[in-house]
């Protein structure tokens, strides 16, 4: 009894010490990053409001950057060719050989340095993101800062445990063996990321890759290259402060040719973007059998049952659809509302949309910013026109009141639009919108809502709302998609232990979460002797040349180990004894 008390006291003291250790903050060095060319009011060589084609004839090796909310020229970056991309990958590969031997504590320190800089420079990071992508500061804070901080914190706290060797059952015939899975670095990971969240889209694959011991080369969108140039400086400064190889992380710019080169050179490729481009990436990857993770388009259903809190859900729906002019990940793009609350929901959404303020994010407190991609507003209007032609009704179209830029030049804005009487024959109910459009349909039963939700080529995520949680879960469980939020929107991404990815035209494979982290690894199965004195020996009947009763021996062995009844197992054992007895008798005769 005294021994048990002593053990209990020691255990309490151990956990008390661990708790006290948590109260002692780690020493995290500060990094200094040059911000002289990204501060508000600073642009490129030309500070005027101008339209600039990102890729111009005779200038194919240059990416031109501009603020989509003001059309202000920001500068230019190189569009890398195959040889230049190859050089980046080669340097990353050499750096990875050193980094693969680094300790998890060193990897955690690198991530802490990045986390500290992110927390201390939130406004700067968001301003740079806003200028390059058109999103508001609030949306940047939600999508760039919160998600990044959560991901890094999860990796620092739990990443190591999920990369430790995992022991598995050795099975019945291999009881004398141990079986385990080891997660070792895969090498150089490539990532091709979109424009919608310039900061997070770089940090997201990068922190998982390097924590798993890899190097990474990230090709950013030509629509968000200016900010990437600054964010790469933060990463380089963090690498120096952590004592990591300088060439461990590369951020490269360019067009399709640059991405195509990257696919053929890396050990694994993570692509986030459109379904059409994802298919081209997969085709290119097939030539070198490069494994790929494809996180593609979404057409997420947003289902509201009649017992839901209509006023609250309408606010969530508006943010889900209008956030940063449709720049949110896993954005809700199809709204299915129960007939009993349909009109109430519509009235509330219309009221909210009428209050939405649009404008350049850094020139005032606005709810919505600009659409990042040039000419995307034309596509959005084409989707609306198609719907109206087929019978849809525009319930409300937000006011587009913008400051006077002079010279009759305006940024790329699209007013929030609510559409009623929509159906699945309309393009906006089948194609990814990626814009501030809210198409609303009514349903009369849960089965009808499920049928409508599954009538899509996409399957990224879904949101289901009901006062009866079990009912919401039951509906979500029948929707064919990769993620589901119950009585909320897109919150699975803030649970960084969960994987992110979809099915159908939304892609395959997972990033984020345990599966995403382990996906950055070479997963190796290992079996070895459990005891040094007990090793595998090939039974006499199976030794070359095999005995005449070799098959009978294997048959008896299978029956003994895998027979469904005790009698069957015993019969197998008896047959094995007979075989060995017969062999001994043959030897004596010889």
N, C-alpha and C positions, 0 to 999 in steps of 0.2 A: 504493500500500500504506500509506504514511504517513497518507493521508487516511482510510482505513478504520479505522486504529488510533485516530485522533483522534475519529472518530464514535463508535467503541465506548466510548472513555473518557468522552466527554460523556454517552452514554446511561447508563453505569454511575453517573456522578455525579448525573444527573437522578433516577434511581430511588433512589439513596442519600438524596438530599435529601427525596424524598417519604416514605421510610421514617422519617427523622428527624422530619419534620413530624408523623407519626402519633404519635410519642412525646410531642409537646407537646399537652397536653389543651386542648380549647377552653374559653374562659371562659363558663361557664353561670351566670347569676344564680340565686340561691335565691329561692323565693317563700314568702310567709307566708299561710297559709290558716286562717281561723277554724274551730276544731274544738270549740268550747265546747259545742255542742249535739249532738255525735255521739260524744263520749267514752263509754267503757263506764260504765254506771250512769246515763247521762243519757237521758231519753226525751222524750216530749211533755208535754202538760199533765197527763196522768194516767199515773202510774208503776205502776199495779196490773195484775194479770193479768186481762185481759178479752177476750172475743170482740167484734170490731168488724166489722160488715159494711162492706166497702170502699165500697159505694154504697147509701145508705139513702134510703127514700122521703122526699121533701121536702128532701133534702140532695144533689141530683144534681150540684151544682157543686163537690163536695168529694171528694177521694180520701183515705180513711182508711188509715193505715199501721200495721202491727204486725209484731212479730217472730214468725215462724211456729213457732219452736222453744219459745217461752215464752208466746206470746199477749200479750206486753207491748205496750201501746200506744206507738207511736213518734211520732205526730203526724199532721198533715193538710196536704194540698197542693191547689191549685186544679185543677179540671177545666176546661180552657179551651174556650171556644166558638169558632165560626167567625171572628168578628171579631177575637178575641184572637189566634188562630193567624195570621190574615192580617196583623196588626200585626207579629208576630214575623218572618214571612217578608219583609215589606216592609223592615224594618230590616236584616235579613240581606242583602237584595239591594243595599241602598245600601253596606253594608260591603264586599260582595264586589267592587264596582266598584273600590275602592281596593286591595284585597288582590290582585286579578288582576294588578296591575302590580308586585307585590312580587318580590324576587329569591329564587332557590332557597336562598340562604344564610340569608335571613331566615326562610324557612319551616323550614329545618333547625334554626335556633336555637329556634324555637317548640317543635319536637318534642323537642329536647334538654332544654329546661326541664321539659317534661312527664315525660320519662324520668328526669331527676334527682329530681324530686319522688316519682315512683313508687318508685324504688329506695330513697330515704331514708325513705319512710313506708309500707313494705310492710305492717307489722303493722296500722297504722291503717286502711289501705284494705281489708285482708282482714277486720278486725273489723266495719267498717261493712257490707261485703258479706254477712258471715255473719249479722248481725243482721237484715238485710232479706230475705235469701233462704233462710236456714236451713242453708247449707252450712258445712262445717268449715273451719278455718283452712288446713289442708293443701290441701284442694280449692280453696279460694280462691287460694292461692299458685300452684297449678298452672294454674288457668283464668283468673285475673284478672291476675296479675303476670307470669308467664313469657311468656304469649302476647302480652301488651301490650308488654313490653320487646323481645321478638323483632321484633314488627311495626314498632315505632318505629325500632329499630336498622337494620332492612332498608331502610326508607324513607330514613333519613338517609344511609346508605351507598350505596344504589343507585337510589333513587327518581328522581333527576334524569335519569340516563342513559336511563331508559325513557320519559321525557316529552320527550326531544329529538326534533327532526324526523327522520324515518326515510326515507331515500332508497330508491326502488324502481325497478325496470326500467321504462323508458319504452316498451318494445315496439319492433317492427320499423319501423313506419311513422313513429314519433315519435322517431327517433334524434336529431333536432335539438332535442328537449325534455328537460328534467329533470322527474322525477316524485318527489313526496315526500308524506308524511303528517305533518301537524302535530297536536299534542295541546294544545288550549287549554281553559281552564276552561269548564265547562258552565253555571255560574251558581249557583243555590241548590239544593242536594241535600237531600232529605228522607229521614229514616231512621225507621222504626218498629221498635223492638227489643224482645226478650223479657226475661224476668225471670231467666233462669238464670245469667247472669254480669253483674251490674249494672254493674261498672266497665268490663270489657272491651267489653261491648256498646255502650257509649257511645264509648269511645276508638277502637274498631275502625273504624267508618265515618268518624269525625271526623278522624283523622289523615290518612287517604287523601284525603278531600275537601279539606281545607285545604292539603295539600301540593300538590295539583293546581291550587290557586288558586281554589277554590270557598268559598262559605259553606255552612253546614249547619244544619238545624233537626231535632233529634232528639226524637221522641216516645217516652218510655220506658213500660214496662208499668205498669199500675196496681198490679201486684203487687210492684213494686220501685221505687217513686217516692221513698221517704224517702232512700235512699242517693244517688239521682240528684241530689237537691237539693245534697248535699255535694260530689259529684263535679263538678258544674257550677261550683262555687266554685273548684275547682282549675284548671279550664280558663280561667275568667275571669281568675284571677291570672296564669296563664301568658301569656294574651293581652296583659295589661298589661305584663308584664316583657319581652315580645318586641317591644313597640311595634306590635302588630297591632290592627286595629279591634275595639272592644269588642263590637260586635254581630255578629262573624263567626260565632260559634257560639251556638246557642240550645238549651236543654234544656227541653222542655215536658212537662206532665203532663195526664192526662185519660183518658177512656174511648174507645169506638169512634168517637164523634162527633168527637173531637179528631183522631184519626188520619185519619178521612174528610176532614176539612177540609184537613189537610196534603197529602194525595194530590193534591187538585185545585189546589194553589197553587204547587208546586215544579216545577223543571225536570227532575228525575229522582227516582225513589223507590226506596229499598232497604228491602225488608220481610223481616224474619226472624221466623218464627212458625209457626203451624199451617197446614195445607193449607186448611182451611175458611175461615179469615180471609184467607188469601192469595188465594183466589178472589174474595172481596168486594173486596179491594184492587185486583185486576186489573180488575174490573168498574167500579169508580170511576175508575180511571186511564184506562180506555178513553174516558170521556166527554170528557177533555181531551187524549187521545193522549199522556199522560205516560208516558215509558218507565219500566219497572219491572224490578228484580231481585228475584226471589222465592226466598228460601232457606227451604224449608218443612220438613215433618216427615221423620224418618228411621226406617228399620227395618233397620239395618245387619246383614248376616250376618257371623258370626264362625265361620270354617271352620278346623277343626284336623285335619290329616292324621295318619295313624298313626305317622309317623316324627318327629313334633314332640316337643319337650321338654315332657312333660305337666305336670310340677310348675310349671315356669316359666310356661307358657301359662295354667294355671289361675289363677295370681295376676293375670296381665294381664286375664283374662276377668272375674274378680271386681271388679277396679277399673273396668273398662269398664262393667260393668252397675250397680255399686253406688255409684260415685263421686257423692258429694253427692246421694244419693237420686235418681239418674237425671238430674242437672242437667248432665251433660257434653254437649258438642256432638258430633254424629255418633256417638251412643251405640250400642254393640252391643246389639241387642235380640232376636236370633235366633242360637242357638248350635247349630252342626252339627258333630258329633264323629264321627270314623271309628269304625266298630263295634269294631275291634280294641283301641282305647284308651278306648272309651266309659265303661266302669265305673270305670276308673282315674281318668279326668277327673272324673266325677261325684263319686267319693269325695273327691277333693282339694278340689273346689269346696264340697262340703258341709262339709268340715272347716274351710275358711276362713270360710264364712258363720257357723259356730257361734262363731267368735272375734270377730266384728264387734261393736263397741260403739257403741250409739246414745245420743244425748243432745244437749242444748243445746250448740252448738259452743263457746260462751264460758264454759261452766261446768265444763269438764274436757277431757281428751284423748280425743276420740271419733273413731271411724272414719266414722260417718255422722251427718248432721244431719237436719233436718226437711224435709218436702215443702212447697214454697213456696205452691202454689195451694190456696186453701180448697176443701174438698170433693173434692180430687183423690184423697185416700186412699180415698174411697168408690168412685171409678171404678176404682182399682187392684184393690180387693177384688172388684168386679163382674167384672173380667177374669179373675181367679183362679177365681172361682165358675163362670164360664162354661166354663173349661178343665176344671175338676174334674168338672163335670156331663157333659162329653163324653169323660171317661176319663182325664184327666191325674192324675198322682200328685204330691202335695207331698212332696218328698224331705227338705226341712228348711225350717223357718220360724224366723228369728232371734229371739232373746229381746228383748223390748221392756221393758227395765228402765230406768226414768227416775227422776230425782229427784222428790221430793214438792213440787209447786208450791203445795199448799194449795188449799182450796175445790174440790177434785175437778176442777181444770182442768188439761188437758194440752195440749201442742202437737200439731202435725200430723205425726205420725210414722207410717211404715209399715215393718214389719220386713222385712229381706231374705228373699226366698223363692225356692227352687229347685224347678222343676217338671219332671217327667219324663213320658214317654209322651205328649208333645204332638204335635199335627199341625196342618196348615194350615187345618183347618176351625174352629179355635179363634180367637176374636177377638184374643187376645194375640199370635198369630202373624201377624195381618193389620193390626192397628191399632197406632199409636204408643203405647208404654207410658209412657215418661218416668217411670220409677220403678224401685225396686230389686228387679226380678223377673228371674230367669234361667231361661228356658225352653230345655231341651236336647233335641235330636233326634240320632239316629244316622244315618250314611250309610255305604254300602258301596263306592262308587266315586266318582272325581272327577266324572264326568258327572252322577251323582245329586246331588252337592253343588251343582254349578252350576245344575241344574234347580231345586232347592229354593231356592237363593239368588235366582234370577230370578223365582220365583213370588211376586211382591209388587207392590203398586201404588207402592211407594216405590223410590228409587234414589239415595240420598245417597252412602254409602260402603260399604266392606267391609274385612275383615281376613282374611288367609289365612296359615296357619302350616304350614310343612313344612321338614324338614331339607334337602330338595332345593329350593333357591331357584328354579330354573328351573320346577319343577313348580308352586310357589306362584304364580309370575308367570303361568304358563299358565292356571291356574284363575282368577285375578283378572282376566285380560284378557277372559274370557268372561262376566264378571258385568256387567250393564248398570247402571252407576252412575257417579257423578262423580269418585270418589276411591277409591284402594286403598292399603292399608298391607300390606306384605309382612313377615311375621314380626314384626309390631308392631300397635299400635292407635292410630288417629287421629293419627299423627305427621305426616301431610301438612300439618296446620295449623301445625306448628312450622317448616315450611319455607315461610317467608312469601313466597318468590318464586312459590309455586304458587297457582293460583286455588282458591276454595272454592265449591262448589255442586253440585247434583244434577240428576237427570232424573226423568221421570214425575211423581208427586205430590210429589216432593221439590223441585219448582220448576225454575227456569231462570235463566240469567244467572250471573255470577260476581262475588263480591267477594273481596278479598285478592289477593295476587300481582300480577304484571304486568298481567294482564287486568282485575283489579279496580281497579287504579290508573288504567289507561287508560279504564276504564269511567266514571270520574269526569270525563271530558273530552269536549269536542266534537271528534270525529275528522274532520279536514278534509283532503281530497285536493287537491293543488296541482300544476299543470303549468305550466311556463314555458319560454321560449326558452333553449336552452343557450348560444347565441352571439348577440350583439347584431346581427351582420351576416347571420344566417341565420334568416329568419322564415317562418312558414307563408304560402303564397300559394295562392289558389284556382286550380287549373289552368284553362286556357282552355275546355276542353270542359265544365266544370262551372259556368262563370260564366253569369249570367242574360243573355239567355235561353239555356238549355242547348242545346248542339249536338246534332245528330241522332245522333252517335256517342258521346254521353255515357255511356250504359250500357256500351258496348263498352270505353270508356276505364276505367271502374271494374272491369270484369271482368278486363281485362289487368293492372290494378294489383294486384288481389287475387292473380292467378296469379303475378306477379313476386315479391311479398313472402311469400306463404304456400304456394306450390307445394311439394309433397313431394319433388320431385326437381330436380336441377340443370337437366335438360332442360326441365321444366315452367316453372321460373323464367325460363330463357332465352327460352322461347316467349312468356311474358308481356312481357318486355322488348322483344322484336321487335315484338309487337303494339302496344305503346305508341309505339315509334318510327314505325311505320306510320301511326298515328292523327295524330301531330304532323306527319308529312310530308304527309299528305293535307290537313291544315288549312293548311299553308304553300302547297300547290299551289292551294287554293281562294282564298287571299288574292291570289296572283299573278294568277289569272284575273280576279278582281274589279278 
